[in-house]
Amino acid sequence: MVAVLLAGMAAGTINVVVGSGTLLTFPTLLAFGVPPVTANVSNTIGLVPGVASGVVGYRRELRGQRSRVIRLGSASVLGGITGAVLLLVLPDGAFRAIVPALILLGLLLVVVQPRLSAWVDARHEGARDELGPWWVWPAVFGTGVYGGYFGAAQGVILMGVLGIGIADSMQRLNGVKNVLAGLVNGVAGLIFLVVADVDWTVVALIAAGSVVGGQLGATVGRRLSPLVLRVVIVIVGLAALASFLLK
């Protein structure tokens, strides 16, 4: 219980600062014998309060972005619903086959994000209030499908999409990213509440930890070394991949 609580706290922090907190909580749950689909469902629900905590922490960066959040939020909601339904209707064997590829994708995005972020920041710093080209909405929708189905590195994917397509500072886009990821987790969590097998002890522990972590991510987390965070994510993600492949 302590390990799951601490993993939830770390995930809440990392989700706000980098994204990919699921790569910490998901393998932790697997290590303690929680079935993969139940772990994914319970983790999604448990991280919702942490994402909400991070959104509150980033409220300063969200000022003046109402129209952007509403427009892209519709894509995240629809994508999250689609991904959650896919998780529930596809057989467990499909989840076991797909998740290793998703973990690898998440790890790759975590590794390449610094260069992508630096390029985007140099290109867009100082611009404001642009909604971006037409392809941003469907790209956010696709990311929502991914997030509703599994969710690891959803935030990293969103930052790549937003950073390339929308001219604005990285901190303001990070605030939008937190809202969009929270919407995906929220709608998927509502669906899982009704029809999925949920481990409520796991949900409570991750929720409690992630709320604290969300505030840390919005304050102290901004001063932490991104390299350290990424190294931790990659190590734990590789452990998750190994646990899947060796079962």
N, C-alpha and C positions, 0 to 999 in steps of 0.2 A: 504493500500500500504506500509506503514511503517512496519507493522507487517510482511508482506511477505518478504520485503527487509531484515529485521533483521533475519528472519528464514533462508533465503538463506545464509546470512553471517555465521550464526551459523552452518548450514549444511556444508558449504564449509570448515569450520575449523574442524568440527568433522569427515568429510569424510577423510581428510588427516591424522588425528591423530588416529582415532579409526575405522571409518566406521559407517554407519547407519544414516547419515544425513537426509535421506529420512524420518526417523521417526520423524523429526522435521518439515520439509516442508510439507509433505503430510497431516498430520492432521490440520496444519494451513490453508491450502487451503480448506479442507473440512469444517472447521469452518466458513469460509466466503462464503460457498455455491457453491463452484466449484464442478461440478459433478465428481465422483470418477475416471472414466477413463480419462476424460479431465485433471483432476488434476495430475494423474500419468504421462500422456504423456507430459504435459507442464513442470512438475517437472524434468523429465528425460532430456529434451532438455535444460532447464535452468541450470542444474547442470554441464553440459559438460564444460563450460568455467572455472568453479571452480575447477574441477578435473585437467584440463590442467594447471591451476595455481599451484596446488599442485605438479604436476609432475615437473614443472620448479623449484619449491622450493626444491625438493628432487633430483635434478640432480646429486649432489655429490655422493649420495648413489647408483645411477644407473650406475656409471662408471664400465666398465668391465662386464656388464650383457647383452650385445647386443644379444648374441645367445639365452640366456634364455628368454628374452623378446619377441624375434621373434617367438620362438617355442611355448610359452604359449599364446602369443598374437593371434596366429591363432585360438586357441581354444576359446578365449574370443570373437573374431569377429564372428565366426560361432555360438556360443551360444547366443550372443546378438541378432543376426538376427533371430534365432529360437524363442527366447522369445518374441521379438517384434511382430513377425507374429502371435504367439499364442494369444497375447493380442488383436490383431486386429480381428482375425477370431472367437475367442470364444465369446459367448454372454456376455453382461454386467452382467447378472445374475451369470455367472460363476466367473467373477472377484469379485463380491460382496461375493460369497461363499468362494473363495480361499484366498482373501487378509487377513481376520482375522487370518487364520492359518499361513500365511506368517509373519504377524506381531508378532504372538506369537513365531514363530521360530526365528525371528530376535532378539526379546527381550531375549530369552533363550541364544542365542549365545553371546549377549552383556554381560549378567550376568556371563557366564562361561568362557569368554575369558581370564580374568586375570590369572586363574589357568593354562589354556591351554598354554598361552603365556609364563608364567614362566617356565613350564615344557619344552617347546620347546627351550626357550632361554638357559636354563641350559644344555640341551642336545647338542645344535648345535652351540653355540657361538664360533666364531673364524674360522669356516670352510668356504670354498669358492668354487664357481664355479662348483657346482654339479647340474645337471639337475633333479635329483630325479628319482624315479621308474616310470614304465610305466603308473600307474594309476593316476599320477598327471595331465596329459593332459586331460583325460576324466572328471576328477573331476573339473578342471578349466572350461571345456566346460559346464558341468552341472550347475556350478555357473553362467556362462554367460547366460544360458537359464533363470535362476531365475532372474538375474539382468535385462535382457531385458524385462521380464514380469512385475516385480515390483521393485526390487532393494534394498529394505530396508535391511541393514546388509549384503549386498553383500561383502563389504570390510572385515567384520568380518569372513565371510565364507572363503573368499580367504586367509586370514591370517592363518586360521586353516589348510587349504589344503596345502599352501606353507610351513608353519612352520613344519608340520608333515612330509611332503614328501621331502623337500629340506634342506640340511645342509648349513645354512648360518645365519648371524646375523639378528635379528628382524628388525633393521633399514633398512638394504639392501632389505629384503623381503617386507618391507612396501613400499619402492620405487617402486618395481615391482608391488605390489598390486595396487598402484595408477594408473600405466599405464594400467593394465588389466581392472580395473573398468572404466577408461576413454574410452577405446576401446569399451566396452560393451555399455556404455551410448552414445558414439558417433555414432555407427552404428544403434542402436535403434532409436536415435534421427533423423538420416537421413531418416529412414523409416517413422517415425511419421510425419516429415515435409511434406512428399508427400501425405500421405493418411489419416492422423488422424485429429481429431478436436483439434486444438491447441489454447490456450488462450495466445496471444502474450504479453499481459500486464504482466501476471504471469511469462512468460519466461524471459522478460526483467528484472523484479525485482529480480528474483532468480539468474539470470546470474550475474547481477551487484553485488549482495551481496555475491555470492559464490566465485567470483574472489578475492575479498578482504579477504574472509574467507580462501581461499586456501593458501594465503600468510601467514595469521596469523597461520594457522595450521602447516606450515612448519617452523615457527620461534617461536612465543610465545606459540603456542599450545603444543610444546614439553615439556614445563615446567608446563603446567596445570595438576592438579590432575586428573588422569584417573577416579577415583572414582566419582568425581563431574560430569564429562561428562557422565558417565554411569547412574548416578542417574537421570540426566535431560532426557536422552534418554528413560529410562524406564518409567518415569512419562508421557512424551509426547506420547510414544508408547501406554501406557494403555489408554490415552485419545483418541487416534486414534481408538483403538479397541472398546472402549465404543461408539464412534460416529458411527461406523459401525453397531454394534449390536443393537443400539437404534433407528436406522432409520426405 
